[in-house]
Amino acid sequence: MTSQELSAHIGRRLNELRLAKGLSLAQVAARCGVSLQQIHRYETGDNTISAPMLWSLSRCLDVEIGYFFEGISEGAAFA
């Protein structure tokens, strides 16, 4: 798995979580203190989410940080 693939996976998980909670991009942005455009870039995998931002997103969306990594196989290696 490349770092770009990992960013895309985390972005998809963020998008799934946002939709499951019935939140708009603007609502997530307001809750988490970032711009709507930045949340969109995270969801599309265009921007990599830093570790501190991932922690912040997990707190403001009330999930364990591990949520974003679910679905990645245990044996996945980074290229």
mmJSON file of the N, C-alpha and C atoms, coordinates in Angstrom:
{"data_MODEL":{"atom_site":{
"group_PDB":["ATOM","ATOM","ATOM","ATOM","ATOM","ATOM","ATOM","ATOM","ATOM","ATOM","ATOM","ATOM","ATOM","ATOM","ATOM","ATOM","ATOM","ATOM","ATOM","ATOM","ATOM","ATOM","ATOM","ATOM","ATOM","ATOM","ATOM","ATOM","ATOM","ATOM","ATOM","ATOM","ATOM","ATOM","ATOM","ATOM","ATOM","ATOM","ATOM","ATOM","ATOM","ATOM","ATOM","ATOM","ATOM","ATOM","ATOM","ATOM","ATOM","ATOM","ATOM","ATOM","ATOM","ATOM","ATOM","ATOM","ATOM","ATOM","ATOM","ATOM","ATOM","ATOM","ATOM","ATOM","ATOM","ATOM","ATOM","ATOM","ATOM","ATOM","ATOM","ATOM","ATOM","ATOM","ATOM","ATOM","ATOM","ATOM","ATOM","ATOM","ATOM","ATOM","ATOM","ATOM","ATOM","ATOM","ATOM","ATOM","ATOM","ATOM","ATOM","ATOM","ATOM","ATOM","ATOM","ATOM","ATOM","ATOM","ATOM","ATOM","ATOM","ATOM","ATOM","ATOM","ATOM","ATOM","ATOM","ATOM","ATOM","ATOM","ATOM","ATOM","ATOM","ATOM","ATOM","ATOM","ATOM","ATOM","ATOM","ATOM","ATOM","ATOM","ATOM","ATOM","ATOM","ATOM","ATOM","ATOM","ATOM","ATOM","ATOM","ATOM","ATOM","ATOM","ATOM","ATOM","ATOM","ATOM","ATOM","ATOM","ATOM","ATOM","ATOM","ATOM","ATOM","ATOM","ATOM","ATOM","ATOM","ATOM","ATOM","ATOM","ATOM","ATOM","ATOM","ATOM","ATOM","ATOM","ATOM","ATOM","ATOM","ATOM","ATOM","ATOM","ATOM","ATOM","ATOM","ATOM","ATOM","ATOM","ATOM","ATOM","ATOM","ATOM","ATOM","ATOM","ATOM","ATOM","ATOM","ATOM","ATOM","ATOM","ATOM","ATOM","ATOM","ATOM","ATOM","ATOM","ATOM","ATOM","ATOM","ATOM","ATOM","ATOM","ATOM","ATOM","ATOM","ATOM","ATOM","ATOM","ATOM","ATOM","ATOM","ATOM","ATOM","ATOM","ATOM","ATOM","ATOM","ATOM","ATOM","ATOM","ATOM","ATOM","ATOM","ATOM","ATOM","ATOM","ATOM","ATOM","ATOM","ATOM","ATOM","ATOM","ATOM","ATOM","ATOM","ATOM","ATOM","ATOM","ATOM","ATOM","ATOM","ATOM","ATOM","ATOM","ATOM"],
"id":[1,2,3,4,5,6,7,8,9,10,11,12,13,14,15,16,17,18,19,20,21,22,23,24,25,26,27,28,29,30,31,32,33,34,35,36,37,38,39,40,41,42,43,44,45,46,47,48,49,50,51,52,53,54,55,56,57,58,59,60,61,62,63,64,65,66,67,68,69,70,71,72,73,74,75,76,77,78,79,80,81,82,83,84,85,86,87,88,89,90,91,92,93,94,95,96,97,98,99,100,101,102,103,104,105,106,107,108,109,110,111,112,113,114,115,116,117,118,119,120,121,122,123,124,125,126,127,128,129,130,131,132,133,134,135,136,137,138,139,140,141,142,143,144,145,146,147,148,149,150,151,152,153,154,155,156,157,158,159,160,161,162,163,164,165,166,167,168,169,170,171,172,173,174,175,176,177,178,179,180,181,182,183,184,185,186,187,188,189,190,191,192,193,194,195,196,197,198,199,200,201,202,203,204,205,206,207,208,209,210,211,212,213,214,215,216,217,218,219,220,221,222,223,224,225,226,227,228,229,230,231,232,233,234,235,236,237],
"type_symbol":["N","C","C","N","C","C","N","C","C","N","C","C","N","C","C","N","C","C","N","C","C","N","C","C","N","C","C","N","C","C","N","C","C","N","C","C","N","C","C","N","C","C","N","C","C","N","C","C","N","C","C","N","C","C","N","C","C","N","C","C","N","C","C","N","C","C","N","C","C","N","C","C","N","C","C","N","C","C","N","C","C","N","C","C","N","C","C","N","C","C","N","C","C","N","C","C","N","C","C","N","C","C","N","C","C","N","C","C","N","C","C","N","C","C","N","C","C","N","C","C","N","C","C","N","C","C","N","C","C","N","C","C","N","C","C","N","C","C","N","C","C","N","C","C","N","C","C","N","C","C","N","C","C","N","C","C","N","C","C","N","C","C","N","C","C","N","C","C","N","C","C","N","C","C","N","C","C","N","C","C","N","C","C","N","C","C","N","C","C","N","C","C","N","C","C","N","C","C","N","C","C","N","C","C","N","C","C","N","C","C","N","C","C","N","C","C","N","C","C","N","C","C","N","C","C","N","C","C","N","C","C","N","C","C","N","C","C"],
"label_atom_id":["N","CA","C","N","CA","C","N","CA","C","N","CA","C","N","CA","C","N","CA","C","N","CA","C","N","CA","C","N","CA","C","N","CA","C","N","CA","C","N","CA","C","N","CA","C","N","CA","C","N","CA","C","N","CA","C","N","CA","C","N","CA","C","N","CA","C","N","CA","C","N","CA","C","N","CA","C","N","CA","C","N","CA","C","N","CA","C","N","CA","C","N","CA","C","N","CA","C","N","CA","C","N","CA","C","N","CA","C","N","CA","C","N","CA","C","N","CA","C","N","CA","C","N","CA","C","N","CA","C","N","CA","C","N","CA","C","N","CA","C","N","CA","C","N","CA","C","N","CA","C","N","CA","C","N","CA","C","N","CA","C","N","CA","C","N","CA","C","N","CA","C","N","CA","C","N","CA","C","N","CA","C","N","CA","C","N","CA","C","N","CA","C","N","CA","C","N","CA","C","N","CA","C","N","CA","C","N","CA","C","N","CA","C","N","CA","C","N","CA","C","N","CA","C","N","CA","C","N","CA","C","N","CA","C","N","CA","C","N","CA","C","N","CA","C","N","CA","C","N","CA","C","N","CA","C","N","CA","C","N","CA","C","N","CA","C","N","CA","C","N","CA","C","N","CA","C"],
"label_alt_id":[null,null,null,null,null,null,null,null,null,null,null,null,null,null,null,null,null,null,null,null,null,null,null,null,null,null,null,null,null,null,null,null,null,null,null,null,null,null,null,null,null,null,null,null,null,null,null,null,null,null,null,null,null,null,null,null,null,null,null,null,null,null,null,null,null,null,null,null,null,null,null,null,null,null,null,null,null,null,null,null,null,null,null,null,null,null,null,null,null,null,null,null,null,null,null,null,null,null,null,null,null,null,null,null,null,null,null,null,null,null,null,null,null,null,null,null,null,null,null,null,null,null,null,null,null,null,null,null,null,null,null,null,null,null,null,null,null,null,null,null,null,null,null,null,null,null,null,null,null,null,null,null,null,null,null,null,null,null,null,null,null,null,null,null,null,null,null,null,null,null,null,null,null,null,null,null,null,null,null,null,null,null,null,null,null,null,null,null,null,null,null,null,null,null,null,null,null,null,null,null,null,null,null,null,null,null,null,null,null,null,null,null,null,null,null,null,null,null,null,null,null,null,null,null,null,null,null,null,null,null,null,null,null,null,null,null,null],
"label_comp_id":["MET","MET","MET","THR","THR","THR","SER","SER","SER","GLN","GLN","GLN","GLU","GLU","GLU","LEU","LEU","LEU","SER","SER","SER","ALA","ALA","ALA","HIS","HIS","HIS","ILE","ILE","ILE","GLY","GLY","GLY","ARG","ARG","ARG","ARG","ARG","ARG","LEU","LEU","LEU","ASN","ASN","ASN","GLU","GLU","GLU","LEU","LEU","LEU","ARG","ARG","ARG","LEU","LEU","LEU","ALA","ALA","ALA","LYS","LYS","LYS","GLY","GLY","GLY","LEU","LEU","LEU","SER","SER","SER","LEU","LEU","LEU","ALA","ALA","ALA","GLN","GLN","GLN","VAL","VAL","VAL","ALA","ALA","ALA","ALA","ALA","ALA","ARG","ARG","ARG","CYS","CYS","CYS","GLY","GLY","GLY","VAL","VAL","VAL","SER","SER","SER","LEU","LEU","LEU","GLN","GLN","GLN","GLN","GLN","GLN","ILE","ILE","ILE","HIS","HIS","HIS","ARG","ARG","ARG","TYR","TYR","TYR","GLU","GLU","GLU","THR","THR","THR","GLY","GLY","GLY","ASP","ASP","ASP","ASN","ASN","ASN","THR","THR","THR","ILE","ILE","ILE","SER","SER","SER","ALA","ALA","ALA","PRO","PRO","PRO","MET","MET","MET","LEU","LEU","LEU","TRP","TRP","TRP","SER","SER","SER","LEU","LEU","LEU","SER","SER","SER","ARG","ARG","ARG","CYS","CYS","CYS","LEU","LEU","LEU","ASP","ASP","ASP","VAL","VAL","VAL","GLU","GLU","GLU","ILE","ILE","ILE","GLY","GLY","GLY","TYR","TYR","TYR","PHE","PHE","PHE","PHE","PHE","PHE","GLU","GLU","GLU","GLY","GLY","GLY","ILE","ILE","ILE","SER","SER","SER","GLU","GLU","GLU","GLY","GLY","GLY","ALA","ALA","ALA","ALA","ALA","ALA","PHE","PHE","PHE","ALA","ALA","ALA"],
"label_asym_id":["A","A","A","A","A","A","A","A","A","A","A","A","A","A","A","A","A","A","A","A","A","A","A","A","A","A","A","A","A","A","A","A","A","A","A","A","A","A","A","A","A","A","A","A","A","A","A","A","A","A","A","A","A","A","A","A","A","A","A","A","A","A","A","A","A","A","A","A","A","A","A","A","A","A","A","A","A","A","A","A","A","A","A","A","A","A","A","A","A","A","A","A","A","A","A","A","A","A","A","A","A","A","A","A","A","A","A","A","A","A","A","A","A","A","A","A","A","A","A","A","A","A","A","A","A","A","A","A","A","A","A","A","A","A","A","A","A","A","A","A","A","A","A","A","A","A","A","A","A","A","A","A","A","A","A","A","A","A","A","A","A","A","A","A","A","A","A","A","A","A","A","A","A","A","A","A","A","A","A","A","A","A","A","A","A","A","A","A","A","A","A","A","A","A","A","A","A","A","A","A","A","A","A","A","A","A","A","A","A","A","A","A","A","A","A","A","A","A","A","A","A","A","A","A","A","A","A","A","A","A","A","A","A","A","A","A","A"],
"label_entity_id":["1","1","1","1","1","1","1","1","1","1","1","1","1","1","1","1","1","1","1","1","1","1","1","1","1","1","1","1","1","1","1","1","1","1","1","1","1","1","1","1","1","1","1","1","1","1","1","1","1","1","1","1","1","1","1","1","1","1","1","1","1","1","1","1","1","1","1","1","1","1","1","1","1","1","1","1","1","1","1","1","1","1","1","1","1","1","1","1","1","1","1","1","1","1","1","1","1","1","1","1","1","1","1","1","1","1","1","1","1","1","1","1","1","1","1","1","1","1","1","1","1","1","1","1","1","1","1","1","1","1","1","1","1","1","1","1","1","1","1","1","1","1","1","1","1","1","1","1","1","1","1","1","1","1","1","1","1","1","1","1","1","1","1","1","1","1","1","1","1","1","1","1","1","1","1","1","1","1","1","1","1","1","1","1","1","1","1","1","1","1","1","1","1","1","1","1","1","1","1","1","1","1","1","1","1","1","1","1","1","1","1","1","1","1","1","1","1","1","1","1","1","1","1","1","1","1","1","1","1","1","1","1","1","1","1","1","1"],
"label_seq_id":[1,1,1,2,2,2,3,3,3,4,4,4,5,5,5,6,6,6,7,7,7,8,8,8,9,9,9,10,10,10,11,11,11,12,12,12,13,13,13,14,14,14,15,15,15,16,16,16,17,17,17,18,18,18,19,19,19,20,20,20,21,21,21,22,22,22,23,23,23,24,24,24,25,25,25,26,26,26,27,27,27,28,28,28,29,29,29,30,30,30,31,31,31,32,32,32,33,33,33,34,34,34,35,35,35,36,36,36,37,37,37,38,38,38,39,39,39,40,40,40,41,41,41,42,42,42,43,43,43,44,44,44,45,45,45,46,46,46,47,47,47,48,48,48,49,49,49,50,50,50,51,51,51,52,52,52,53,53,53,54,54,54,55,55,55,56,56,56,57,57,57,58,58,58,59,59,59,60,60,60,61,61,61,62,62,62,63,63,63,64,64,64,65,65,65,66,66,66,67,67,67,68,68,68,69,69,69,70,70,70,71,71,71,72,72,72,73,73,73,74,74,74,75,75,75,76,76,76,77,77,77,78,78,78,79,79,79],
"pdbx_PDB_ins_code":[null,null,null,null,null,null,null,null,null,null,null,null,null,null,null,null,null,null,null,null,null,null,null,null,null,null,null,null,null,null,null,null,null,null,null,null,null,null,null,null,null,null,null,null,null,null,null,null,null,null,null,null,null,null,null,null,null,null,null,null,null,null,null,null,null,null,null,null,null,null,null,null,null,null,null,null,null,null,null,null,null,null,null,null,null,null,null,null,null,null,null,null,null,null,null,null,null,null,null,null,null,null,null,null,null,null,null,null,null,null,null,null,null,null,null,null,null,null,null,null,null,null,null,null,null,null,null,null,null,null,null,null,null,null,null,null,null,null,null,null,null,null,null,null,null,null,null,null,null,null,null,null,null,null,null,null,null,null,null,null,null,null,null,null,null,null,null,null,null,null,null,null,null,null,null,null,null,null,null,null,null,null,null,null,null,null,null,null,null,null,null,null,null,null,null,null,null,null,null,null,null,null,null,null,null,null,null,null,null,null,null,null,null,null,null,null,null,null,null,null,null,null,null,null,null,null,null,null,null,null,null,null,null,null,null,null,null],
"Cartn_x":[0.859,0.0,0.907,0.603,1.372,0.769,1.516,0.978,-0.218,-0.222,-1.369,-2.608,-2.414,-3.531,-4.057,-3.144,-3.56,-4.36,-3.893,-4.625,-6.014,-6.103,-7.408,-8.319,-7.781,-8.579,-9.103,-8.231,-8.638,-9.681,-9.5,-10.48,-11.846,-11.845,-13.121,-13.792,-12.996,-13.562,-14.148,-13.473,-13.986,-15.312,-15.37,-16.598,-17.727,-17.444,-18.459,-18.975,-18.075,-18.455,-19.331,-18.921,-19.696,-21.111,-21.227,-22.548,-23.374,-22.742,-23.451,-23.997,-23.284,-23.731,-24.677,-24.922,-25.836,-25.303,-23.995,-23.37,-22.958,-23.053,-22.573,-21.078,-20.445,-19.041,-18.88,-19.807,-19.736,-19.857,-20.719,-20.881,-19.618,-19.008,-17.766,-16.67,-16.584,-15.581,-15.737,-16.958,-17.212,-16.874,-17.266,-16.975,-15.478,-14.739,-13.325,-12.384,-12.931,-12.104,-11.228,-11.688,-10.974,-11.965,-11.458,-12.35,-13.103,-14.229,-15.022,-14.171,-13.413,-12.574,-11.532,-10.995,-9.987,-10.606,-11.785,-12.47,-12.699,-13.121,-13.342,-12.045,-10.934,-9.639,-9.218,-9.519,-9.226,-10.052,-11.339,-12.242,-11.878,-11.394,-11.04,-9.628,-8.871,-7.506,-6.519,-6.979,-6.086,-5.06,-5.436,-4.523,-4.388,-3.172,-2.908,-3.264,-3.907,-4.275,-3.108,-2.617,-1.524,-2.029,-1.095,-1.468,-2.233,-1.767,-2.536,-3.944,-4.081,-5.41,-6.292,-5.72,-6.505,-7.016,-6.177,-6.58,-7.728,-7.583,-8.618,-9.931,-9.847,-11.054,-11.735,-10.945,-11.548,-12.262,-11.69,-12.315,-13.59,-13.529,-14.713,-15.826,-15.503,-16.529,-16.877,-16.27,-16.605,-16.416,-15.221,-14.845,-13.415,-13.075,-11.69,-10.852,-9.619,-8.751,-8.579,-8.666,-8.549,-9.646,-10.77,-11.867,-11.35,-10.465,-9.991,-9.12,-8.602,-7.726,-8.429,-9.689,-10.434,-10.533,-10.374,-10.459,-9.108,-8.051,-6.705,-6.207,-5.726,-5.297,-4.081,-4.001,-2.914,-1.55,-1.478,-0.202,0.146,-0.653,-0.391,0.961,1.747,3.063,3.046,3.846,3.915,5.04,4.721,5.715,6.331],
"Cartn_y":[-1.17,0.0,1.235,2.158,3.398,4.408,5.443,6.476,7.165,7.273,7.862,6.968,5.667,4.732,4.811,4.95,5.08,6.364,7.465,8.742,8.62,7.929,7.736,6.892,5.846,4.986,5.79,6.551,7.349,8.375,8.978,9.936,9.304,8.09,7.378,7.101,6.691,6.417,7.692,8.825,10.102,10.431,10.228,10.488,9.585,8.295,7.347,7.741,8.149,8.549,9.794,10.764,12.003,11.713,10.891,10.562,9.753,8.812,7.994,8.842,9.91,10.807,11.885,11.898,12.865,14.296,14.437,15.755,16.254,17.539,18.157,18.443,18.733,19.145,20.361,21.314,22.537,22.238,21.296,20.947,20.304,19.408,18.775,19.832,20.702,21.765,22.641,23.022,23.869,23.14,21.878,21.09,20.938,20.769,20.412,21.595,22.759,23.952,24.047,23.479,23.602,24.031,24.389,24.853,23.684,24.015,23.04,22.451,23.293,22.836,21.826,22.055,21.131,19.774,19.759,18.486,17.763,18.484,17.889,17.287,18.003,17.499,16.241,16.209,15.005,13.832,14.069,12.995,12.441,13.282,12.825,12.264,12.385,11.889,12.836,14.035,15.018,15.543,15.642,16.08,14.967,14.76,13.79,14.403,13.631,14.098,13.82,14.861,14.686,13.916,13.353,12.615,13.501,14.742,15.587,15.906,16.12,16.408,15.172,14.002,12.766,12.568,12.848,12.767,13.746,14.97,15.988,15.572,15.044,14.581,13.459,12.546,11.452,11.973,12.977,13.547,14.303,15.162,15.989,15.181,14.014,13.16,11.959,11.92,10.938,9.487,9.212,7.839,7.605,6.351,6.002,6.243,6.644,6.93,5.71,4.535,3.299,3.124,3.834,3.763,4.016,4.988,5.399,4.343,3.403,2.371,1.034,0.946,-0.293,-0.619,-1.898,-2.343,-2.472,-2.071,-2.262,-3.591,-4.446,-5.765,-5.659,-6.557,-6.588,-6.657,-7.365,-7.568,-6.501,-5.443,-4.402,-3.746,-3.675,-3.048,-1.743,-0.803,0.472,0.452,0.932,0.977,2.356],
"Cartn_z":[0.0,0.0,0.0,-0.873,-0.919,0.051,0.355,1.246,0.595,-0.73,-1.421,-1.266,-1.355,-1.159,0.271,1.229,2.625,2.821,2.249,2.355,1.749,0.608,-0.042,0.84,1.465,2.356,3.548,4.189,5.347,4.918,3.753,3.242,3.007,2.453,2.25,3.583,4.571,5.895,6.504,6.316,6.804,6.123,4.821,4.075,4.55,4.725,5.2,6.578,7.44,8.796,8.765,7.978,7.873,7.385,6.341,5.802,6.8,7.492,8.483,9.623,9.955,11.025,10.513,9.196,8.607,8.643,8.531,8.615,7.234,7.028,5.792,5.93,4.817,4.861,5.767,5.65,6.455,7.949,8.302,9.714,10.278,9.516,9.975,10.085,9.104,9.127,10.367,10.666,11.834,13.132,13.23,14.436,14.674,13.566,13.669,13.466,13.175,13.076,11.842,10.739,9.469,8.397,7.23,6.168,5.53,4.954,4.212,3.088,2.408,1.304,1.781,2.981,3.511,3.815,4.409,4.668,3.348,2.326,0.997,0.459,0.592,0.115,0.887,2.18,2.961,2.447,2.237,1.81,0.44,-0.441,-1.786,-1.852,-0.76,-0.73,-1.383,-1.754,-2.37,-1.377,-0.122,0.935,1.971,2.418,3.475,4.818,5.66,6.992,7.932,8.587,9.541,10.759,11.509,12.717,13.704,13.989,14.909,14.391,13.078,12.522,12.575,12.324,12.41,13.83,14.809,16.211,16.473,15.98,16.164,15.501,14.287,13.593,14.376,14.911,15.674,16.918,17.57,18.773,18.413,17.399,17.104,16.432,15.889,15.292,16.177,17.367,18.392,17.936,17.389,17.054,17.539,17.713,18.028,16.774,16.942,15.797,14.897,15.48,14.714,13.677,13.847,12.879,11.466,11.324,10.006,9.332,10.119,9.581,9.386,9.795,9.617,8.134,7.828,6.443,5.769,6.474,5.947,6.5,5.627,6.092,6.985,7.935,8.9,8.226,7.107,6.441,5.417,5.335,4.321,4.572,3.53,3.631,2.823,3.249,2.549,1.544,0.362,-0.72,-0.807],
"occupancy":[1.0,1.0,1.0,1.0,1.0,1.0,1.0,1.0,1.0,1.0,1.0,1.0,1.0,1.0,1.0,1.0,1.0,1.0,1.0,1.0,1.0,1.0,1.0,1.0,1.0,1.0,1.0,1.0,1.0,1.0,1.0,1.0,1.0,1.0,1.0,1.0,1.0,1.0,1.0,1.0,1.0,1.0,1.0,1.0,1.0,1.0,1.0,1.0,1.0,1.0,1.0,1.0,1.0,1.0,1.0,1.0,1.0,1.0,1.0,1.0,1.0,1.0,1.0,1.0,1.0,1.0,1.0,1.0,1.0,1.0,1.0,1.0,1.0,1.0,1.0,1.0,1.0,1.0,1.0,1.0,1.0,1.0,1.0,1.0,1.0,1.0,1.0,1.0,1.0,1.0,1.0,1.0,1.0,1.0,1.0,1.0,1.0,1.0,1.0,1.0,1.0,1.0,1.0,1.0,1.0,1.0,1.0,1.0,1.0,1.0,1.0,1.0,1.0,1.0,1.0,1.0,1.0,1.0,1.0,1.0,1.0,1.0,1.0,1.0,1.0,1.0,1.0,1.0,1.0,1.0,1.0,1.0,1.0,1.0,1.0,1.0,1.0,1.0,1.0,1.0,1.0,1.0,1.0,1.0,1.0,1.0,1.0,1.0,1.0,1.0,1.0,1.0,1.0,1.0,1.0,1.0,1.0,1.0,1.0,1.0,1.0,1.0,1.0,1.0,1.0,1.0,1.0,1.0,1.0,1.0,1.0,1.0,1.0,1.0,1.0,1.0,1.0,1.0,1.0,1.0,1.0,1.0,1.0,1.0,1.0,1.0,1.0,1.0,1.0,1.0,1.0,1.0,1.0,1.0,1.0,1.0,1.0,1.0,1.0,1.0,1.0,1.0,1.0,1.0,1.0,1.0,1.0,1.0,1.0,1.0,1.0,1.0,1.0,1.0,1.0,1.0,1.0,1.0,1.0,1.0,1.0,1.0,1.0,1.0,1.0,1.0,1.0,1.0,1.0,1.0,1.0,1.0,1.0,1.0,1.0,1.0,1.0],
"B_iso_or_equiv":[0.0,0.0,0.0,0.0,0.0,0.0,0.0,0.0,0.0,0.0,0.0,0.0,0.0,0.0,0.0,0.0,0.0,0.0,0.0,0.0,0.0,0.0,0.0,0.0,0.0,0.0,0.0,0.0,0.0,0.0,0.0,0.0,0.0,0.0,0.0,0.0,0.0,0.0,0.0,0.0,0.0,0.0,0.0,0.0,0.0,0.0,0.0,0.0,0.0,0.0,0.0,0.0,0.0,0.0,0.0,0.0,0.0,0.0,0.0,0.0,0.0,0.0,0.0,0.0,0.0,0.0,0.0,0.0,0.0,0.0,0.0,0.0,0.0,0.0,0.0,0.0,0.0,0.0,0.0,0.0,0.0,0.0,0.0,0.0,0.0,0.0,0.0,0.0,0.0,0.0,0.0,0.0,0.0,0.0,0.0,0.0,0.0,0.0,0.0,0.0,0.0,0.0,0.0,0.0,0.0,0.0,0.0,0.0,0.0,0.0,0.0,0.0,0.0,0.0,0.0,0.0,0.0,0.0,0.0,0.0,0.0,0.0,0.0,0.0,0.0,0.0,0.0,0.0,0.0,0.0,0.0,0.0,0.0,0.0,0.0,0.0,0.0,0.0,0.0,0.0,0.0,0.0,0.0,0.0,0.0,0.0,0.0,0.0,0.0,0.0,0.0,0.0,0.0,0.0,0.0,0.0,0.0,0.0,0.0,0.0,0.0,0.0,0.0,0.0,0.0,0.0,0.0,0.0,0.0,0.0,0.0,0.0,0.0,0.0,0.0,0.0,0.0,0.0,0.0,0.0,0.0,0.0,0.0,0.0,0.0,0.0,0.0,0.0,0.0,0.0,0.0,0.0,0.0,0.0,0.0,0.0,0.0,0.0,0.0,0.0,0.0,0.0,0.0,0.0,0.0,0.0,0.0,0.0,0.0,0.0,0.0,0.0,0.0,0.0,0.0,0.0,0.0,0.0,0.0,0.0,0.0,0.0,0.0,0.0,0.0,0.0,0.0,0.0,0.0,0.0,0.0,0.0,0.0,0.0,0.0,0.0,0.0],
"pdbx_formal_charge":[null,null,null,null,null,null,null,null,null,null,null,null,null,null,null,null,null,null,null,null,null,null,null,null,null,null,null,null,null,null,null,null,null,null,null,null,null,null,null,null,null,null,null,null,null,null,null,null,null,null,null,null,null,null,null,null,null,null,null,null,null,null,null,null,null,null,null,null,null,null,null,null,null,null,null,null,null,null,null,null,null,null,null,null,null,null,null,null,null,null,null,null,null,null,null,null,null,null,null,null,null,null,null,null,null,null,null,null,null,null,null,null,null,null,null,null,null,null,null,null,null,null,null,null,null,null,null,null,null,null,null,null,null,null,null,null,null,null,null,null,null,null,null,null,null,null,null,null,null,null,null,null,null,null,null,null,null,null,null,null,null,null,null,null,null,null,null,null,null,null,null,null,null,null,null,null,null,null,null,null,null,null,null,null,null,null,null,null,null,null,null,null,null,null,null,null,null,null,null,null,null,null,null,null,null,null,null,null,null,null,null,null,null,null,null,null,null,null,null,null,null,null,null,null,null,null,null,null,null,null,null,null,null,null,null,null,null],
"auth_seq_id":[1,1,1,2,2,2,3,3,3,4,4,4,5,5,5,6,6,6,7,7,7,8,8,8,9,9,9,10,10,10,11,11,11,12,12,12,13,13,13,14,14,14,15,15,15,16,16,16,17,17,17,18,18,18,19,19,19,20,20,20,21,21,21,22,22,22,23,23,23,24,24,24,25,25,25,26,26,26,27,27,27,28,28,28,29,29,29,30,30,30,31,31,31,32,32,32,33,33,33,34,34,34,35,35,35,36,36,36,37,37,37,38,38,38,39,39,39,40,40,40,41,41,41,42,42,42,43,43,43,44,44,44,45,45,45,46,46,46,47,47,47,48,48,48,49,49,49,50,50,50,51,51,51,52,52,52,53,53,53,54,54,54,55,55,55,56,56,56,57,57,57,58,58,58,59,59,59,60,60,60,61,61,61,62,62,62,63,63,63,64,64,64,65,65,65,66,66,66,67,67,67,68,68,68,69,69,69,70,70,70,71,71,71,72,72,72,73,73,73,74,74,74,75,75,75,76,76,76,77,77,77,78,78,78,79,79,79],
"auth_comp_id":["MET","MET","MET","THR","THR","THR","SER","SER","SER","GLN","GLN","GLN","GLU","GLU","GLU","LEU","LEU","LEU","SER","SER","SER","ALA","ALA","ALA","HIS","HIS","HIS","ILE","ILE","ILE","GLY","GLY","GLY","ARG","ARG","ARG","ARG","ARG","ARG","LEU","LEU","LEU","ASN","ASN","ASN","GLU","GLU","GLU","LEU","LEU","LEU","ARG","ARG","ARG","LEU","LEU","LEU","ALA","ALA","ALA","LYS","LYS","LYS","GLY","GLY","GLY","LEU","LEU","LEU","SER","SER","SER","LEU","LEU","LEU","ALA","ALA","ALA","GLN","GLN","GLN","VAL","VAL","VAL","ALA","ALA","ALA","ALA","ALA","ALA","ARG","ARG","ARG","CYS","CYS","CYS","GLY","GLY","GLY","VAL","VAL","VAL","SER","SER","SER","LEU","LEU","LEU","GLN","GLN","GLN","GLN","GLN","GLN","ILE","ILE","ILE","HIS","HIS","HIS","ARG","ARG","ARG","TYR","TYR","TYR","GLU","GLU","GLU","THR","THR","THR","GLY","GLY","GLY","ASP","ASP","ASP","ASN","ASN","ASN","THR","THR","THR","ILE","ILE","ILE","SER","SER","SER","ALA","ALA","ALA","PRO","PRO","PRO","MET","MET","MET","LEU","LEU","LEU","TRP","TRP","TRP","SER","SER","SER","LEU","LEU","LEU","SER","SER","SER","ARG","ARG","ARG","CYS","CYS","CYS","LEU","LEU","LEU","ASP","ASP","ASP","VAL","VAL","VAL","GLU","GLU","GLU","ILE","ILE","ILE","GLY","GLY","GLY","TYR","TYR","TYR","PHE","PHE","PHE","PHE","PHE","PHE","GLU","GLU","GLU","GLY","GLY","GLY","ILE","ILE","ILE","SER","SER","SER","GLU","GLU","GLU","GLY","GLY","GLY","ALA","ALA","ALA","ALA","ALA","ALA","PHE","PHE","PHE","ALA","ALA","ALA"],
"auth_asym_id":["A","A","A","A","A","A","A","A","A","A","A","A","A","A","A","A","A","A","A","A","A","A","A","A","A","A","A","A","A","A","A","A","A","A","A","A","A","A","A","A","A","A","A","A","A","A","A","A","A","A","A","A","A","A","A","A","A","A","A","A","A","A","A","A","A","A","A","A","A","A","A","A","A","A","A","A","A","A","A","A","A","A","A","A","A","A","A","A","A","A","A","A","A","A","A","A","A","A","A","A","A","A","A","A","A","A","A","A","A","A","A","A","A","A","A","A","A","A","A","A","A","A","A","A","A","A","A","A","A","A","A","A","A","A","A","A","A","A","A","A","A","A","A","A","A","A","A","A","A","A","A","A","A","A","A","A","A","A","A","A","A","A","A","A","A","A","A","A","A","A","A","A","A","A","A","A","A","A","A","A","A","A","A","A","A","A","A","A","A","A","A","A","A","A","A","A","A","A","A","A","A","A","A","A","A","A","A","A","A","A","A","A","A","A","A","A","A","A","A","A","A","A","A","A","A","A","A","A","A","A","A","A","A","A","A","A","A"],
"auth_atom_id":["N","CA","C","N","CA","C","N","CA","C","N","CA","C","N","CA","C","N","CA","C","N","CA","C","N","CA","C","N","CA","C","N","CA","C","N","CA","C","N","CA","C","N","CA","C","N","CA","C","N","CA","C","N","CA","C","N","CA","C","N","CA","C","N","CA","C","N","CA","C","N","CA","C","N","CA","C","N","CA","C","N","CA","C","N","CA","C","N","CA","C","N","CA","C","N","CA","C","N","CA","C","N","CA","C","N","CA","C","N","CA","C","N","CA","C","N","CA","C","N","CA","C","N","CA","C","N","CA","C","N","CA","C","N","CA","C","N","CA","C","N","CA","C","N","CA","C","N","CA","C","N","CA","C","N","CA","C","N","CA","C","N","CA","C","N","CA","C","N","CA","C","N","CA","C","N","CA","C","N","CA","C","N","CA","C","N","CA","C","N","CA","C","N","CA","C","N","CA","C","N","CA","C","N","CA","C","N","CA","C","N","CA","C","N","CA","C","N","CA","C","N","CA","C","N","CA","C","N","CA","C","N","CA","C","N","CA","C","N","CA","C","N","CA","C","N","CA","C","N","CA","C","N","CA","C","N","CA","C","N","CA","C","N","CA","C","N","CA","C","N","CA","C","N","CA","C"],
"pdbx_PDB_model_num":[1,1,1,1,1,1,1,1,1,1,1,1,1,1,1,1,1,1,1,1,1,1,1,1,1,1,1,1,1,1,1,1,1,1,1,1,1,1,1,1,1,1,1,1,1,1,1,1,1,1,1,1,1,1,1,1,1,1,1,1,1,1,1,1,1,1,1,1,1,1,1,1,1,1,1,1,1,1,1,1,1,1,1,1,1,1,1,1,1,1,1,1,1,1,1,1,1,1,1,1,1,1,1,1,1,1,1,1,1,1,1,1,1,1,1,1,1,1,1,1,1,1,1,1,1,1,1,1,1,1,1,1,1,1,1,1,1,1,1,1,1,1,1,1,1,1,1,1,1,1,1,1,1,1,1,1,1,1,1,1,1,1,1,1,1,1,1,1,1,1,1,1,1,1,1,1,1,1,1,1,1,1,1,1,1,1,1,1,1,1,1,1,1,1,1,1,1,1,1,1,1,1,1,1,1,1,1,1,1,1,1,1,1,1,1,1,1,1,1,1,1,1,1,1,1,1,1,1,1,1,1,1,1,1,1,1,1]
}}}
